[in-house]
Amino acid sequence: MTYNGVAYAATPGESVLDLLERHGHAVPCACRSGVCQSCLMRAREGNPPAASQSGIKDTLRVQGFFLACRCEPEDDLRVELPADGAGRFAAEIVAITPLSEKVVELRATCPESFEYRAGQFATLVNEGGVARSYSIAGVPGLDDDLVFQIALIPCGAMSGWLSDSAAPGVPLHVQGPNGNCFYAASDAAQPMVLAGTGTGLAPLYGIARDALLQGHSGAIHLFHGSVQESGLYLQEALRLLEATCANFHYHPCVLGGDASEGVHVGPLDAHLLQTLGSLKGYRAYLCGAPDFVKLMQRKVFLGGVSLQEVFADSFLPAVTSR
């Protein structure tokens, strides 16, 4: 395999990503499992294996793009990182605003050709090549900027950069969008339940506002859970949305500790089922940590939601270089 004019030999079972990192090259990557697509590369010569092109757009596939983390070369490849416009777009930071002690809102310029649906996710790549995937909380038609709600992780490569170094005007790149967890206007009267914990609220906030923007008339119930009330950011905005939209209902939940009036204390899943009863006929959107999403998929299905009406995105933890 050739990269930047230098030939490298892969060991059996070694991916292009691992090979390049072994030789000291920085390649944007986050999940290393083919989900975030931040390690997208292009083969200028040779044919990438089919497995490395699974899940990417047909228009990129025919141009030789592939996912470096899933590409174990079977052919002599000459590869390169993608230029802007091939699923990778130049942007810059507009604002970074604290939403709580542990969550910030990042607003970035939305490239003209970047088309997304509220609830999808995109990968942000900073100047140092750090790549992380985040759900989009913004809504086309309501927000001029790309909007992300990002948890501040101790020693986190991206969130640390946002806390310590990033500022308005600083450039970054956006890759994507990806994901199928978004509102589709099929039955405007269908009731919807949205459930998430932590920054799982980000896509749900976008989906709910997008549904209302498109004239959804059915009941929309948004359940947001946290360990303590300090993690229930956006309470004021969500209560205002509830007060101004008759079919939107906000249900904040905490596992324990002191809670304000209107905040339920107890497990989110039990509170959801007790509040709504039968979920037959509902559409469900679930976002958050994998264990939570898996639990809620089972709960809403047993509650009556058809599998075809369950939309979910798990938040996969970032995986560092090997």
C-alpha positions as CSV (number, residue, x, y, z in Angstrom):
1,M,0.0,0.0,0.0
2,T,1.2,3.5,-0.8
3,Y,0.5,6.7,1.1
4,N,2.1,10.1,0.5
5,G,4.5,8.5,-2.0
6,V,5.8,5.9,0.5
7,A,5.1,2.1,0.2
8,Y,4.1,0.2,3.4
9,A,3.5,-3.5,3.9
10,A,0.5,-4.5,6.0
11,T,0.7,-7.6,8.3
12,P,-2.0,-10.2,8.0
13,G,-5.3,-8.9,9.5
14,E,-4.0,-5.3,9.8
15,S,-6.2,-2.5,8.7
16,V,-5.1,0.5,6.7
17,L,-5.8,2.6,9.8
18,D,-3.6,0.5,12.1
19,L,-0.9,0.3,9.4
20,L,-0.7,4.1,9.0
21,E,-0.8,4.7,12.7
22,R,2.0,2.1,13.2
23,H,4.2,4.3,10.9
24,G,3.4,7.5,12.7
25,H,0.7,8.9,10.4
26,A,-2.3,10.7,12.0
27,V,-5.6,9.6,10.5
28,P,-8.9,11.0,11.9
29,C,-10.8,8.3,13.8
30,A,-13.2,7.9,16.7
31,C,-15.0,4.6,17.0
32,R,-12.7,2.3,15.0
33,S,-15.8,0.2,14.2
34,G,-17.0,1.7,10.9
35,V,-19.9,3.6,12.5
36,C,-18.7,7.2,12.7
37,Q,-17.0,7.1,9.3
38,S,-14.4,9.7,10.5
39,C,-11.5,7.5,9.0
40,L,-12.8,7.9,5.5
41,M,-10.0,7.6,2.9
42,R,-9.8,7.3,-0.9
43,A,-8.1,4.7,-3.0
44,R,-6.6,6.4,-6.1
45,E,-5.4,3.1,-7.4
46,G,-6.5,-0.4,-6.5
47,N,-9.8,-1.7,-5.2
48,P,-10.7,-1.5,-1.5
49,P,-12.5,-4.7,-0.2
50,A,-16.2,-4.5,-0.1
51,A,-16.4,-4.7,3.7
52,S,-14.5,-1.4,3.9
53,Q,-17.2,0.4,1.8
54,S,-20.2,-0.9,3.6
55,G,-22.5,1.9,4.8
56,I,-21.0,4.7,2.9
57,K,-22.8,6.6,0.2
58,D,-22.9,5.1,-3.3
59,T,-21.6,8.3,-4.7
60,L,-18.5,8.0,-2.6
61,R,-18.2,4.2,-3.1
62,V,-17.8,4.5,-6.9
63,Q,-15.1,7.1,-6.4
64,G,-13.0,4.6,-4.4
65,F,-13.7,5.9,-0.9
66,F,-13.5,3.5,2.0
67,L,-13.3,3.2,5.8
68,A,-9.7,2.8,6.9
69,C,-10.6,1.0,10.1
70,R,-12.4,-1.7,8.2
71,C,-10.0,-2.0,5.2
72,E,-7.6,-5.0,5.2
73,P,-5.9,-4.5,1.8
74,E,-6.4,-7.3,-0.7
75,D,-5.0,-5.3,-3.5
76,D,-2.1,-2.9,-4.0
77,L,-3.7,0.4,-3.0
78,R,-2.6,4.0,-3.4
79,V,-4.5,5.9,-0.7
80,E,-5.0,9.5,0.4
81,L,-7.1,11.4,2.9
82,P,-10.3,13.0,1.4
83,A,-10.3,16.6,0.2
84,D,-13.0,19.0,1.3
85,G,-16.3,18.2,-0.3
86,A,-16.0,14.4,-0.3
87,G,-17.9,13.9,2.9
88,R,-15.6,16.3,4.6
89,F,-16.3,20.0,5.0
90,A,-14.4,23.0,6.3
91,A,-16.2,25.0,9.0
92,E,-15.3,27.2,12.0
93,I,-16.5,27.7,15.5
94,V,-19.1,30.3,16.0
95,A,-19.7,30.0,19.8
96,I,-19.1,27.7,22.8
97,T,-21.7,28.2,25.5
98,P,-22.0,26.3,28.8
99,L,-25.3,24.5,29.3
100,S,-24.4,23.0,32.6
101,E,-21.2,22.2,34.6
102,K,-20.6,19.2,32.4
103,V,-22.2,20.1,29.0
104,V,-21.4,22.8,26.5
105,E,-23.2,23.9,23.3
106,L,-20.9,24.1,20.3
107,R,-22.1,26.2,17.3
108,A,-20.2,25.9,14.1
109,T,-20.8,27.3,10.7
110,C,-22.8,25.0,8.5
111,P,-21.1,24.5,5.1
112,E,-23.4,25.3,2.2
113,S,-23.3,21.8,0.8
114,F,-23.7,20.0,4.2
115,E,-27.3,18.6,4.2
116,Y,-28.5,17.0,7.4
117,R,-31.6,15.9,9.3
118,A,-32.1,16.9,12.9
119,G,-31.1,13.9,15.0
120,Q,-28.3,12.6,12.7
121,F,-24.7,12.7,13.8
122,A,-21.6,14.2,12.4
123,T,-17.9,13.8,13.1
124,L,-15.9,16.9,14.1
125,V,-12.1,17.0,13.4
126,N,-10.0,19.7,15.0
127,E,-6.7,21.1,13.9
128,G,-4.8,18.5,15.7
129,G,-6.6,15.6,13.9
130,V,-8.7,14.6,16.9
131,A,-12.0,13.2,15.6
132,R,-15.2,12.7,17.6
133,S,-18.8,12.0,16.6
134,Y,-21.7,14.0,18.1
135,S,-25.4,14.1,17.4
136,I,-26.7,17.3,15.8
137,A,-29.1,19.2,18.1
138,G,-29.9,21.9,15.5
139,V,-32.8,21.9,13.0
140,P,-32.5,23.0,9.3
141,G,-34.8,25.9,8.9
142,L,-34.6,26.9,12.6
143,D,-30.8,27.1,13.2
144,D,-28.3,28.7,10.8
145,D,-25.4,27.0,12.5
146,L,-24.6,23.4,13.2
147,V,-25.4,22.9,16.9
148,F,-24.0,20.2,19.1
149,Q,-24.4,19.5,22.8
150,I,-21.1,18.0,24.1
151,A,-20.3,16.4,27.4
152,L,-17.1,17.5,29.0
153,I,-15.1,14.3,29.7
154,P,-12.2,14.5,32.1
155,C,-9.0,14.2,30.1
156,G,-11.2,14.0,26.9
157,A,-9.2,14.8,23.8
158,M,-11.9,16.8,22.0
159,S,-13.9,18.1,25.0
160,G,-10.6,19.2,26.7
161,W,-9.7,21.1,23.5
162,L,-13.1,22.7,23.5
163,S,-12.6,23.7,27.2
164,D,-9.1,24.9,27.0
165,S,-8.1,26.0,23.5
166,A,-11.1,26.3,21.1
167,A,-12.7,29.7,20.5
168,P,-14.9,31.5,17.9
169,G,-13.2,31.6,14.6
170,V,-11.1,28.5,15.1
171,P,-11.3,26.2,12.1
172,L,-12.4,22.6,12.2
173,H,-13.8,20.0,9.7
174,V,-17.1,18.3,9.7
175,Q,-17.7,14.9,8.2
176,G,-21.1,13.2,7.6
177,P,-23.9,13.4,8.3
178,N,-24.7,9.8,9.3
179,G,-27.5,8.0,11.2
180,N,-31.1,7.1,10.6
181,C,-32.5,8.5,13.9
182,F,-34.5,11.5,12.6
183,Y,-38.1,12.6,12.1
184,A,-39.9,11.4,8.9
185,A,-43.3,13.0,8.3
186,S,-45.4,9.9,7.5
187,D,-48.3,10.1,10.0
188,A,-48.6,13.6,11.5
189,A,-51.1,12.4,14.1
190,Q,-49.0,9.5,15.4
191,P,-47.9,9.8,19.1
192,M,-44.2,9.9,19.6
193,V,-42.0,9.0,22.7
194,L,-38.5,10.2,22.9
195,A,-36.2,9.0,25.6
196,G,-32.6,9.7,26.4
197,T,-30.1,10.3,29.2
198,G,-27.2,12.8,29.4
199,T,-26.4,14.3,26.1
200,G,-28.7,11.8,24.5
201,L,-31.0,14.8,24.8
202,A,-29.2,16.5,21.9
203,P,-30.7,14.5,19.0
204,L,-34.1,14.2,20.7
205,Y,-34.3,18.0,21.2
206,G,-33.6,18.4,17.5
207,I,-36.1,15.7,16.5
208,A,-38.9,17.2,18.6
209,R,-38.4,20.7,17.3
210,D,-38.2,19.4,13.7
211,A,-41.4,17.4,14.1
212,L,-43.2,20.5,15.4
213,L,-41.7,22.6,12.6
214,Q,-43.1,20.1,10.1
215,G,-46.6,20.3,11.7
216,H,-46.7,17.1,13.7
217,S,-50.0,17.1,15.5
218,G,-49.7,13.9,17.6
219,A,-48.5,13.9,21.1
220,I,-44.7,14.2,21.6
221,H,-43.5,13.0,24.9
222,L,-39.8,13.7,25.7
223,F,-38.3,11.9,28.7
224,H,-34.8,13.0,29.8
225,G,-32.9,11.2,32.5
226,S,-29.9,12.0,34.7
227,V,-28.3,10.7,37.9
228,Q,-28.9,14.1,39.5
229,E,-30.8,17.2,38.6
230,S,-27.7,19.1,37.7
231,G,-27.5,16.9,34.6
232,L,-30.9,18.0,33.4
233,Y,-29.7,20.8,31.2
234,L,-32.1,22.8,28.9
235,Q,-35.0,22.5,31.5
236,E,-36.0,26.1,30.9
237,A,-36.0,25.8,27.1
238,L,-38.0,22.5,27.2
239,R,-40.5,23.9,29.7
240,L,-41.0,26.9,27.4
241,L,-41.5,24.5,24.5
242,E,-44.1,22.6,26.5
243,A,-45.9,25.9,27.4
244,T,-46.1,27.1,23.8
245,C,-46.8,23.8,22.0
246,A,-49.9,22.0,23.3
247,N,-48.9,18.6,22.0
248,F,-45.3,18.6,23.4
249,H,-44.7,17.1,26.9
250,Y,-41.5,17.3,28.8
251,H,-40.7,14.6,31.5
252,P,-37.5,15.2,33.4
253,C,-36.3,12.3,35.6
254,V,-33.4,11.7,38.1
255,L,-32.3,8.5,39.8
256,G,-31.9,10.1,43.2
257,G,-31.1,13.1,45.3
258,D,-33.0,16.4,45.7
259,A,-35.3,17.3,42.8
260,S,-37.3,20.4,41.9
261,E,-41.1,20.4,41.5
262,G,-42.0,18.6,38.3
263,V,-38.9,16.4,38.2
264,H,-39.6,12.7,38.8
265,V,-37.3,10.7,41.1
266,G,-36.8,7.1,40.0
267,P,-35.8,5.0,36.9
268,L,-36.7,6.6,33.6
269,D,-38.0,3.4,32.0
270,A,-40.5,2.7,34.8
271,H,-41.7,6.4,34.8
272,L,-42.2,6.3,31.1
273,L,-44.3,3.2,31.1
274,Q,-46.3,4.3,34.1
275,T,-47.0,7.7,32.6
276,L,-48.0,6.6,29.1
277,G,-49.4,3.1,29.7
278,S,-49.8,1.2,26.5
279,L,-47.4,2.3,23.7
280,K,-49.3,0.7,20.9
281,G,-49.3,2.9,17.9
282,Y,-46.4,5.0,19.1
283,R,-43.1,5.8,17.3
284,A,-40.1,5.7,19.6
285,Y,-36.7,7.6,19.4
286,L,-34.0,6.4,21.9
287,C,-30.6,7.9,22.4
288,G,-27.8,7.6,24.9
289,A,-25.3,5.0,26.2
290,P,-25.6,1.5,24.5
291,D,-26.9,-0.2,27.7
292,F,-29.6,2.4,28.1
293,V,-30.6,2.1,24.4
294,K,-30.7,-1.7,24.5
295,L,-32.8,-1.6,27.7
296,M,-35.3,0.9,26.2
297,Q,-35.6,-0.9,22.9
298,R,-36.8,-3.9,24.9
299,K,-39.1,-1.9,27.1
300,V,-40.9,0.1,24.4
301,F,-41.3,-3.1,22.3
302,L,-42.9,-4.9,25.2
303,G,-44.9,-1.8,25.8
304,G,-46.5,-2.1,22.3
305,V,-44.2,-0.2,19.9
306,S,-43.6,-2.0,16.6
307,L,-40.0,-2.8,15.9
308,Q,-40.3,-0.8,12.6
309,E,-41.2,2.3,14.7
310,V,-38.2,2.2,17.0
311,F,-35.3,4.5,16.0
312,A,-32.2,4.5,18.0
313,D,-28.6,5.7,18.0
314,S,-26.2,4.5,20.7
315,F,-23.3,6.7,21.8
316,L,-20.2,4.7,21.2
317,P,-17.2,5.7,23.4
318,A,-14.2,7.0,21.5
319,V,-11.4,4.5,21.0
320,T,-7.8,5.8,21.0
321,S,-5.0,4.6,18.8
322,R,-3.6,1.1,19.4
